[in-house]
């Protein structure tokens, strides 16, 4: 039995009318309020230098969050987001470092990028073939990658040649970073995939109800593997951006990515139970996440409390989402 595409679309709730949902409009409004408040609190906020600096963080957070969101959308999660990024960073340093292989960025970067789909494919195959929960698989592999990156690098950072700094430090007109342009291009392609392609709808249908999707003829195991492959690709892209931005490849890169990936994805409206993802919402989530971080600096709040604030923000986003689901469910039932 094959389920019509329209039925699948209704079940995953990603119709054309949802291009800018009420949830996303709320995020846009909240981000606007934060910007106004911060511009009033700090005269230097609305400057070219601030935009250039903060928008690079937004681009980076967007890539990290997308690596988690694509897995959440199929009902899985990925705890190796930062660990894969750290392995990719170390590999980039080994291949490009003058004291190591000294390869050209045009050769080294494509080779490093392969780490993303390969690790994602490995995670997906273990999860689907051996029927092991994604939490257990990715938790185990996270420690494997962290051990490898420390053992290979010896805890030492590698220098990235200046010929590759343009990606993380370059811009158009001194204010529009290349990182942001790349992130927005990836965002547009991902949004198109989920909205307008068979693959995207099958991914969302798998997250909505895996058994129903399987009975409709969708290879749900393949969809899980595809989601983890995409996740790996986004993680490596974030690592490449970060290394080019900082001009070095430090093995501890990725240690704090996990909380970023969940925080930005959840704030952006990604469903924890699968079937719901909004690339535009995630973009707004990245902006809000960075604005809140910047506001902590302006308010001179102790850095030791920053994770407390971010954790509370994640919980608040989940509570608001649950309240919205309850309200919508009650309204439909009336």
FIDOLUM-792892 format. One line per field, with one value per residue (C-alpha): residue number from 1; residue in three letters; x, y, z. Coordinates in pm, 1 decimal, padded with zeros to 6 digits, always signed. Layout:
<atoms>
pos = (NUM, ...) .
code = (ALA, ...) .
px = (X, ...) .
py = (Y, ...) .
pz = (Z, ...) .
</atoms>
This chain:
<atoms>
pos = (1, 2, 3, 4, 5, 6, 7, 8, 9, 10, 11, 12, 13, 14, 15, 16, 17, 18, 19, 20, 21, 22, 23, 24, 25, 26, 27, 28, 29, 30, 31, 32, 33, 34, 35, 36, 37, 38, 39, 40, 41, 42, 43, 44, 45, 46, 47, 48, 49, 50, 51, 52, 53, 54, 55, 56, 57, 58, 59, 60, 61, 62, 63, 64, 65, 66, 67, 68, 69, 70, 71, 72, 73, 74, 75, 76, 77, 78, 79, 80, 81, 82, 83, 84, 85, 86, 87, 88, 89, 90, 91, 92, 93, 94, 95, 96, 97, 98, 99, 100, 101, 102, 103, 104, 105, 106, 107, 108, 109, 110, 111, 112, 113, 114, 115, 116, 117, 118, 119, 120, 121, 122, 123, 124, 125, 126, 127, 128, 129, 130, 131, 132, 133, 134, 135, 136, 137, 138, 139, 140, 141, 142, 143, 144, 145, 146, 147, 148, 149, 150, 151, 152, 153, 154, 155, 156, 157, 158, 159, 160, 161, 162, 163, 164, 165, 166, 167, 168, 169, 170, 171, 172, 173, 174, 175, 176, 177, 178, 179, 180, 181, 182, 183, 184, 185, 186, 187, 188, 189, 190, 191, 192, 193, 194, 195, 196, 197, 198, 199, 200, 201, 202, 203, 204, 205, 206, 207, 208, 209, 210, 211, 212, 213, 214, 215, 216, 217, 218, 219, 220, 221, 222, 223, 224, 225, 226, 227, 228, 229, 230, 231, 232, 233, 234, 235, 236, 237, 238, 239, 240, 241, 242, 243, 244, 245, 246, 247, 248, 249, 250, 251, 252, 253, 254, 255, 256, 257, 258, 259, 260, 261, 262, 263, 264, 265, 266, 267, 268, 269, 270, 271, 272, 273, 274, 275, 276, 277, 278, 279, 280, 281, 282, 283, 284, 285, 286, 287, 288, 289, 290, 291, 292, 293, 294, 295, 296, 297, 298, 299, 300, 301, 302, 303, 304, 305, 306, 307, 308, 309, 310, 311, 312, 313, 314, 315, 316, 317, 318, 319, 320, 321, 322, 323, 324, 325, 326, 327, 328, 329, 330, 331, 332, 333, 334) .
code = (UNK, UNK, UNK, UNK, UNK, UNK, UNK, UNK, UNK, UNK, UNK, UNK, UNK, UNK, UNK, UNK, UNK, UNK, UNK, UNK, UNK, UNK, UNK, UNK, UNK, UNK, UNK, UNK, UNK, UNK, UNK, UNK, UNK, UNK, UNK, UNK, UNK, UNK, UNK, UNK, UNK, UNK, UNK, UNK, UNK, UNK, UNK, UNK, UNK, UNK, UNK, UNK, UNK, UNK, UNK, UNK, UNK, UNK, UNK, UNK, UNK, UNK, UNK, UNK, UNK, UNK, UNK, UNK, UNK, UNK, UNK, UNK, UNK, UNK, UNK, UNK, UNK, UNK, UNK, UNK, UNK, UNK, UNK, UNK, UNK, UNK, UNK, UNK, UNK, UNK, UNK, UNK, UNK, UNK, UNK, UNK, UNK, UNK, UNK, UNK, UNK, UNK, UNK, UNK, UNK, UNK, UNK, UNK, UNK, UNK, UNK, UNK, UNK, UNK, UNK, UNK, UNK, UNK, UNK, UNK, UNK, UNK, UNK, UNK, UNK, UNK, UNK, UNK, UNK, UNK, UNK, UNK, UNK, UNK, UNK, UNK, UNK, UNK, UNK, UNK, UNK, UNK, UNK, UNK, UNK, UNK, UNK, UNK, UNK, UNK, UNK, UNK, UNK, UNK, UNK, UNK, UNK, UNK, UNK, UNK, UNK, UNK, UNK, UNK, UNK, UNK, UNK, UNK, UNK, UNK, UNK, UNK, UNK, UNK, UNK, UNK, UNK, UNK, UNK, UNK, UNK, UNK, UNK, UNK, UNK, UNK, UNK, UNK, UNK, UNK, UNK, UNK, UNK, UNK, UNK, UNK, UNK, UNK, UNK, UNK, UNK, UNK, UNK, UNK, UNK, UNK, UNK, UNK, UNK, UNK, UNK, UNK, UNK, UNK, UNK, UNK, UNK, UNK, UNK, UNK, UNK, UNK, UNK, UNK, UNK, UNK, UNK, UNK, UNK, UNK, UNK, UNK, UNK, UNK, UNK, UNK, UNK, UNK, UNK, UNK, UNK, UNK, UNK, UNK, UNK, UNK, UNK, UNK, UNK, UNK, UNK, UNK, UNK, UNK, UNK, UNK, UNK, UNK, UNK, UNK, UNK, UNK, UNK, UNK, UNK, UNK, UNK, UNK, UNK, UNK, UNK, UNK, UNK, UNK, UNK, UNK, UNK, UNK, UNK, UNK, UNK, UNK, UNK, UNK, UNK, UNK, UNK, UNK, UNK, UNK, UNK, UNK, UNK, UNK, UNK, UNK, UNK, UNK, UNK, UNK, UNK, UNK, UNK, UNK, UNK, UNK, UNK, UNK, UNK, UNK, UNK, UNK, UNK, UNK, UNK, UNK, UNK, UNK, UNK, UNK, UNK, UNK, UNK, UNK, UNK, UNK, UNK, UNK, UNK, UNK, UNK, UNK, UNK, UNK) .
px = (+00000.0, +00135.4, +00038.1, -00033.7, +00213.7, -00061.0, -00142.3, +00224.0, +00248.8, -00051.6, +00090.9, +00425.6, +00263.4, +00494.6, +00251.4, +00299.0, +00095.9, +00369.0, +00639.1, +00646.9, +00459.6, +00325.6, +00615.6, +00870.2, +00693.5, +00717.3, +01091.8, +01132.2, +00939.9, +01144.7, +01471.4, +01356.4, +01274.8, +01618.4, +01791.0, +01605.8, +01681.7, +02050.4, +02084.9, +01944.5, +02172.5, +02487.8, +02548.2, +02814.3, +02572.1, +02446.2, +02785.4, +02948.5, +03212.0, +02953.2, +02742.2, +03045.7, +03155.0, +02813.8, +02692.3, +02987.3, +02878.3, +02524.0, +02651.4, +02856.6, +02572.0, +02339.4, +02562.2, +02605.4, +02230.2, +02145.7, +02368.6, +02140.9, +01809.9, +01826.4, +01856.2, +01581.4, +01355.3, +01363.6, +01314.3, +01683.2, +01956.8, +02330.1, +02567.4, +02876.0, +02814.5, +03112.8, +03328.1, +03301.7, +03384.9, +03696.2, +03813.8, +03762.8, +03955.2, +04251.5, +04247.3, +04242.6, +04544.1, +04732.9, +04668.7, +04722.6, +04982.6, +05319.9, +05501.5, +05277.0, +05149.9, +05127.2, +04855.3, +04676.2, +04338.0, +04176.6, +04295.8, +04277.7, +03927.0, +03747.7, +03936.2, +03839.6, +03479.3, +03451.0, +03475.8, +03121.4, +02929.9, +03151.2, +03095.2, +02725.1, +02689.1, +02863.2, +02630.1, +02322.3, +02421.1, +02490.9, +02157.6, +01948.6, +02126.4, +02202.7, +01885.5, +02073.9, +01929.1, +02082.2, +02160.7, +02380.4, +02549.7, +02634.5, +02734.2, +02980.3, +03117.4, +03154.1, +03407.4, +03577.6, +03629.2, +03736.6, +03997.4, +04123.0, +04151.2, +04348.6, +04573.4, +04648.5, +04711.6, +04872.5, +04663.7, +04852.7, +04690.3, +04789.5, +04837.9, +04612.7, +04793.1, +04682.8, +04578.3, +04269.2, +04178.3, +03962.3, +03667.1, +03636.6, +03775.7, +03680.5, +03375.7, +03200.0, +03232.1, +03383.8, +03051.2, +02895.6, +03101.1, +03156.7, +03064.0, +02714.8, +02666.6, +02765.1, +02539.4, +02244.6, +02303.6, +02303.1, +01990.7, +01810.3, +01905.6, +01801.3, +01469.7, +01405.6, +01485.6, +01237.5, +00963.1, +00982.8, +01155.3, +01045.3, +01350.5, +01265.1, +00905.6, +01012.7, +01255.9, +00978.3, +00731.2, +00980.9, +01004.5, +00627.2, +00544.0, +00811.8, +00576.3, +00317.4, +00593.1, +00729.0, +00385.7, +00345.8, +00654.1, +00922.3, +01256.7, +01274.3, +01614.2, +01755.8, +01601.9, +01772.7, +02107.6, +02053.5, +01975.7, +02297.7, +02498.7, +02358.6, +02436.9, +02799.3, +02828.4, +02700.3, +02934.3, +03238.8, +03130.1, +03109.8, +03457.4, +03605.8, +03449.8, +03576.1, +03932.6, +03949.4, +03806.3, +04055.5, +04352.0, +04430.8, +04306.7, +04271.3, +04174.3, +03936.3, +03722.1, +03369.0, +03373.4, +03085.3, +02898.2, +02647.1, +02462.3, +02470.9, +02324.5, +02030.3, +01972.9, +01958.6, +01760.8, +01501.8, +01470.4, +01423.4, +01122.6, +01268.9, +01046.2, +01204.5, +00970.2, +01053.1, +00868.3, +00910.0, +01197.1, +01209.3, +01541.2, +01419.9, +01324.4, +01669.2, +01825.6, +01620.5, +01714.4, +02082.7, +02028.3, +01841.6, +02104.5, +02383.9, +02187.6, +02132.1, +02502.4, +02591.8, +02343.6, +02516.1, +02837.1, +02667.1, +02505.5, +02844.3, +02701.0, +02961.9, +03064.1, +03027.8, +02650.5, +02623.7, +02540.3, +02277.4, +02105.7, +02131.8, +01997.8, +01703.1, +01643.4, +01628.6, +01380.6, +01169.2, +01163.4, +01047.4, +00776.6, +00647.9, +00643.6, +00453.5, +00202.8, +00152.6, +00094.6, -00156.4, -00338.4, -00349.9, -00465.0, -00743.5, -00852.2, -00868.8, -01061.7, -01324.8) .
py = (+00000.0, +00340.5, +00652.4, +00951.5, +01237.5, +01476.1, +01252.1, +01235.2, +01614.2, +01660.3, +01422.3, +01595.9, +01939.6, +02106.7, +02245.4, +02553.4, +02758.5, +02698.5, +02893.5, +03138.6, +02977.8, +03148.8, +02997.9, +03154.6, +03489.6, +03482.3, +03421.4, +03709.7, +03938.7, +03826.7, +03879.8, +04227.8, +04318.6, +04195.1, +04400.4, +04715.5, +04662.7, +04599.7, +04898.6, +05116.5, +04959.3, +04977.2, +05255.8, +05039.5, +04756.7, +04890.7, +04921.1, +04752.4, +04588.6, +04440.1, +04307.5, +04148.5, +03980.7, +03864.2, +03741.6, +03503.4, +03349.7, +03321.9, +03140.6, +02902.0, +02834.5, +02772.5, +02497.8, +02333.9, +02342.8, +02198.5, +01900.1, +01820.2, +01925.6, +01686.4, +01394.6, +01523.1, +01551.2, +01171.5, +01102.1, +01045.3, +01253.7, +01289.4, +01333.2, +01326.3, +01671.6, +01827.0, +01514.8, +01480.4, +01849.7, +01800.7, +01503.7, +01707.5, +01998.9, +01779.7, +01620.0, +01966.0, +02067.4, +01750.3, +01790.7, +02165.8, +02232.6, +02337.8, +02102.0, +01810.8, +01726.4, +02088.1, +02020.9, +02296.3, +02393.8, +02297.5, +01940.6, +01919.2, +02060.4, +01810.8, +01524.6, +01644.9, +01697.8, +01323.8, +01261.8, +01397.7, +01159.2, +00864.0, +00902.7, +00975.2, +00664.5, +00456.6, +00586.5, +00530.6, +00176.8, +00074.9, +00222.5, +00063.1, -00269.1, -00357.3, -00193.7, -00000.4, +00323.6, +00638.5, +00774.2, +00471.8, +00464.2, +00832.8, +00850.6, +00565.1, +00709.1, +01050.7, +00906.2, +00714.6, +01032.6, +01237.1, +00976.5, +00965.5, +01342.3, +01366.8, +01074.4, +01188.9, +01552.8, +01498.4, +01791.3, +02031.7, +02279.7, +02306.2, +02629.4, +02684.8, +02861.0, +03218.0, +03119.2, +02961.3, +03238.3, +03409.0, +03177.8, +03261.3, +03614.6, +03747.6, +03952.3, +04153.2, +04524.2, +04467.0, +04378.3, +04073.0, +03763.3, +03481.8, +03245.9, +03393.4, +03370.9, +03003.6, +02930.1, +03103.9, +02909.8, +02582.4, +02698.6, +02765.9, +02430.5, +02244.4, +02427.2, +02342.4, +01977.2, +01945.5, +02141.0, +02043.1, +01706.6, +01349.9, +01284.3, +01569.9, +01460.2, +01103.4, +01219.2, +01410.2, +01125.1, +00892.7, +01127.1, +01168.3, +00796.9, +00550.3, +00251.8, +00432.3, +00556.8, +00203.6, +00066.1, +00337.1, +00208.6, +00436.9, +00279.1, +00429.0, +00274.0, +00450.9, +00779.0, +00746.3, +00684.5, +00985.8, +01206.6, +01106.1, +01156.5, +01509.2, +01566.7, +01466.7, +01698.4, +01996.7, +01920.0, +01913.5, +02235.1, +02403.7, +02274.2, +02405.2, +02746.3, +02759.5, +02659.0, +02918.7, +03183.8, +03122.6, +03045.1, +02727.4, +02371.4, +02303.5, +01951.0, +02086.6, +02233.0, +02100.3, +02048.6, +02292.4, +02226.6, +01982.7, +02238.7, +02483.5, +02224.9, +02144.4, +02500.7, +02666.1, +02380.1, +02373.4, +02751.4, +02743.0, +02514.6, +02176.2, +01902.8, +01675.4, +01395.0, +01422.9, +01535.3, +01908.7, +02123.3, +02485.0, +02600.5, +02961.5, +02904.8, +02762.6, +03070.3, +03290.1, +03061.7, +03118.0, +03494.7, +03484.4, +03257.9, +03496.9, +03805.4, +03658.1, +03573.3, +03927.7, +04072.2, +03882.5, +04061.1, +04400.7, +04339.3, +04221.6, +03897.0, +03654.7, +03404.2, +03124.5, +03174.3, +03177.4, +02807.4, +02850.3, +03116.7, +02910.1, +02597.9, +02794.6, +02928.5, +02576.0, +02470.5, +02778.9, +02703.8, +02347.6, +02464.2, +02721.3, +02455.6, +02212.1, +02483.6, +02565.8, +02197.8, +02166.8, +02481.4, +02371.1, +02022.6, +02161.1, +02399.5, +02120.0, +01901.3, +02165.8) .
pz = (+00000.0, -00099.5, +00094.3, -00131.2, -00108.5, +00003.5, +00299.5, +00399.7, +00371.3, +00598.1, +00856.0, +00875.2, +00882.3, +00630.1, +00375.4, +00161.5, +00408.3, +00665.5, +00477.6, +00767.1, +01054.0, +01362.9, +01554.7, +01318.9, +01323.4, +01702.2, +01677.9, +01434.5, +01669.9, +01969.9, +01781.3, +01679.6, +02040.3, +02151.7, +01882.5, +01980.8, +02349.6, +02284.4, +02052.2, +02329.8, +02590.3, +02377.8, +02122.9, +01954.3, +01879.6, +01546.0, +01380.7, +01084.7, +01303.7, +01538.7, +01251.3, +01086.7, +01409.9, +01531.2, +01191.8, +01169.5, +01497.2, +01362.3, +01052.2, +01263.8, +01508.2, +01215.7, +01075.3, +01416.6, +01482.5, +01141.6, +01218.9, +01513.4, +01358.6, +01062.2, +01305.6, +01534.5, +01228.9, +01177.3, +01548.1, +01627.9, +01786.6, +01736.4, +02029.3, +01803.1, +01654.0, +01830.3, +01827.3, +01448.3, +01423.0, +01636.4, +01429.0, +01111.7, +01263.3, +01354.9, +01008.6, +00850.6, +01056.8, +00966.6, +00595.5, +00568.7, +00837.7, +00699.0, +00935.5, +00835.7, +00486.6, +00373.2, +00117.0, -00068.6, +00081.3, -00249.3, -00188.3, +00189.5, +00239.5, +00007.8, +00173.2, +00520.8, +00413.1, +00340.3, +00716.0, +00752.0, +00526.6, +00623.5, +00998.0, +00942.2, +00726.3, +00995.7, +01268.4, +01054.9, +00958.4, +01318.2, +01431.0, +01156.7, +01097.3, +01456.7, +01593.6, +01860.9, +01993.3, +01843.0, +02189.4, +02272.3, +01931.5, +01912.6, +02280.5, +02228.2, +01904.8, +02067.0, +02311.8, +02028.9, +01826.2, +02127.4, +02212.3, +01853.9, +01823.2, +02148.4, +02062.4, +01708.6, +01795.2, +02133.9, +02251.2, +02024.5, +01788.0, +01422.3, +01229.3, +00929.4, +00640.9, +00572.3, +00220.7, +00379.0, +00621.9, +00359.2, +00427.8, +00795.6, +00794.2, +00451.3, +00361.4, +00093.1, +00155.3, +00499.3, +00662.3, +00488.5, +00584.4, +00339.4, +00623.4, +00641.7, +00265.3, +00266.6, +00563.7, +00398.1, +00075.8, +00271.8, +00454.8, +00127.1, -00023.0, +00291.9, +00306.7, -00058.9, +00006.9, +00292.4, +00120.7, -00243.3, -00284.5, -00233.9, -00015.9, +00218.7, +00262.4, +00323.7, +00591.6, +00766.2, +00725.1, +00893.4, +01188.3, +01205.8, +01223.7, +01119.9, +01110.4, +00897.1, +00667.0, +00631.5, +00547.3, +00285.2, +00105.7, +00246.2, +00333.4, +00682.6, +00756.8, +00454.8, +00570.6, +00911.4, +00739.6, +00511.1, +00812.7, +00988.1, +00667.9, +00638.5, +01005.6, +00953.2, +00652.8, +00851.0, +01142.0, +00914.9, +00740.9, +01081.6, +01168.0, +00842.7, +00903.2, +01260.7, +01168.5, +00890.4, +01122.8, +01404.4, +01179.7, +01372.0, +01416.0, +01788.3, +01900.9, +02167.3, +01889.9, +01928.0, +02303.8, +02353.6, +02030.6, +02174.9, +02387.1, +02094.1, +01856.8, +02083.5, +02203.4, +01861.2, +01702.6, +01981.1, +01999.8, +01622.3, +01657.2, +01566.0, +01706.7, +01965.6, +01858.6, +01491.5, +01176.5, +01236.6, +01114.8, +01001.0, +00851.2, +00871.1, +01235.0, +01305.4, +01145.2, +01376.9, +01666.1, +01587.6, +01585.1, +01917.6, +02071.8, +01975.7, +02080.5, +02424.6, +02453.2, +02350.4, +02598.5, +02879.1, +02784.3, +02772.5, +03112.5, +03245.8, +03378.6, +03510.0, +03240.2, +03494.0, +03478.7, +03099.5, +03070.3, +03342.3, +03134.0, +02815.0, +02988.1, +03122.4, +02771.2, +02628.1, +02897.0, +02830.2, +02456.8, +02526.7, +02769.0, +02519.7, +02247.8, +02469.4, +02564.0, +02196.7, +02110.9, +02395.6, +02283.7, +01919.7, +02018.4, +02233.8, +01961.2, +01702.8, +01941.4, +02012.8) .
</atoms>
